[in-house]
Amino acid sequence: MARFSFPKQARIRYERDFRRVYRRGRRLEAYPLRLCALQREEGGNRLGMAISRKVGGSVVRARWRRAIREAFRLNRHVLRAPYDLVVSVAWEARPEEASCVQEAFLRLVDQLNGSGPSRRPADAGP
């Protein structure tokens, strides 16, 4: 059974970890999300977010962060290997596009997994 929590161990919190992912990671894009992913040796998947002020004010950026966190929380078990993921939002994205984060995140996960079909959690809907 997959766990859908978002504990502290599932977050990238330190600048050195962000830099390592940016320096050595694989870059992918599925509008409106941009992803930099670095495979880990062991442990679980971790998420970091870098959302520019160009995206909008603090309320808009917080909306994006909540949507990205929720997409990661519900779908991190779909990744076949442990990754450090740093997600950013295309600065030209509009706030109402935050509703399509889940499907964009799944497209990115499919690319990381080698374009295989991803399993969606039971409560995510059709």
C-alpha positions as CSV (number, residue, x, y, z in Angstrom):
1,M,0.0,0.0,0.0
2,A,1.4,3.4,-1.0
3,R,1.8,6.1,1.6
4,F,0.6,9.5,0.6
5,S,2.2,11.6,3.3
6,F,4.8,14.3,2.8
7,P,7.3,13.9,5.6
8,K,10.5,16.0,6.1
9,Q,12.6,13.2,4.6
10,A,10.8,13.7,1.3
11,R,11.9,17.3,0.9
12,I,15.1,18.8,-0.5
13,R,15.9,21.4,2.0
14,Y,19.5,22.4,1.6
15,E,21.1,24.6,-1.1
16,R,23.9,22.1,-1.7
17,D,21.3,19.5,-2.6
18,F,19.6,21.9,-5.0
19,R,22.9,22.7,-6.6
20,R,23.8,19.1,-7.0
21,V,20.6,18.3,-8.8
22,Y,20.9,21.4,-11.1
23,R,24.5,20.5,-11.9
24,R,24.2,16.8,-12.6
25,G,20.4,16.3,-13.1
26,R,18.4,15.5,-16.2
27,R,16.1,18.3,-17.4
28,L,12.6,17.7,-18.6
29,E,9.6,19.9,-19.4
30,A,5.9,19.3,-19.5
31,Y,4.2,22.7,-19.6
32,P,3.7,24.4,-17.2
33,L,6.3,22.4,-15.2
34,R,10.0,22.2,-15.6
35,L,11.8,19.4,-13.8
36,C,15.4,18.7,-13.0
37,A,15.9,15.1,-11.8
38,L,18.9,13.3,-10.4
39,Q,18.7,9.6,-9.6
40,R,19.7,8.7,-6.0
41,E,21.7,5.7,-4.8
42,E,19.3,4.9,-2.0
43,G,16.4,6.2,0.0
44,G,13.1,7.5,-1.3
45,N,12.1,10.3,-3.7
46,R,12.6,13.9,-2.6
47,L,11.0,17.0,-3.9
48,G,12.4,20.6,-4.0
49,M,10.6,23.6,-5.6
50,A,12.0,26.7,-7.1
51,I,9.2,29.0,-8.1
52,S,10.2,32.4,-9.5
53,R,8.6,35.7,-8.6
54,K,8.0,36.1,-12.3
55,V,5.2,33.5,-11.9
56,G,3.2,35.9,-9.6
57,G,2.8,37.3,-6.1
58,S,3.2,35.2,-3.0
59,V,-0.4,34.0,-3.1
60,V,0.0,32.7,-6.7
61,R,3.4,31.1,-5.9
62,A,1.9,29.4,-2.8
63,R,-1.0,28.0,-5.0
64,W,1.6,26.5,-7.4
65,R,3.6,25.0,-4.5
66,R,0.5,23.4,-3.0
67,A,-0.5,21.9,-6.4
68,I,3.1,20.6,-7.0
69,R,3.3,19.2,-3.5
70,E,0.0,17.4,-3.9
71,A,0.9,15.9,-7.3
72,F,4.2,14.6,-5.8
73,R,2.6,13.3,-2.7
74,L,0.0,11.3,-4.7
75,N,2.3,10.0,-7.4
76,R,5.8,9.6,-6.0
77,H,5.3,5.9,-5.6
78,V,5.0,5.7,-9.4
79,L,8.7,6.5,-9.9
80,R,10.7,3.3,-10.5
81,A,13.9,4.5,-9.0
82,P,14.6,7.0,-6.2
83,Y,15.1,10.6,-7.5
84,D,15.8,14.0,-6.2
85,L,13.3,16.2,-8.1
86,V,13.5,20.0,-8.4
87,V,10.3,21.4,-9.9
88,S,9.9,24.9,-11.2
89,V,7.0,26.6,-13.1
90,A,7.3,28.3,-16.5
91,W,7.2,32.0,-15.7
92,E,4.7,32.6,-18.5
93,A,2.2,30.2,-16.9
94,R,-1.0,31.7,-15.7
95,P,-2.4,31.1,-12.2
96,E,-5.4,29.2,-13.5
97,E,-3.1,26.6,-15.1
98,A,-2.2,25.3,-11.6
99,S,-5.1,22.9,-12.0
100,C,-3.3,20.9,-14.7
101,V,-0.2,20.2,-12.5
102,Q,-1.2,16.6,-11.8
103,E,-1.3,15.6,-15.4
104,A,1.9,17.5,-16.2
105,F,3.7,15.8,-13.3
106,L,2.6,12.4,-14.5
107,R,3.9,13.2,-18.0
108,L,7.3,14.0,-16.4
109,V,7.2,10.8,-14.3
110,D,6.5,8.8,-17.5
111,Q,9.5,10.4,-19.2
112,L,11.7,9.6,-16.2
113,N,10.4,6.0,-16.2
114,G,11.2,5.6,-19.9
115,S,7.7,6.5,-21.3
116,G,6.0,3.5,-19.6
117,P,2.4,3.8,-18.4
118,S,2.1,5.2,-14.9
119,R,-0.3,3.9,-12.3
120,R,-2.4,6.5,-10.8
121,P,-3.6,6.4,-7.2
122,A,-7.0,5.0,-6.6
123,D,-8.4,8.3,-5.2
124,A,-7.0,10.5,-8.1
125,G,-10.0,9.9,-10.3
126,P,-10.2,8.9,-14.0
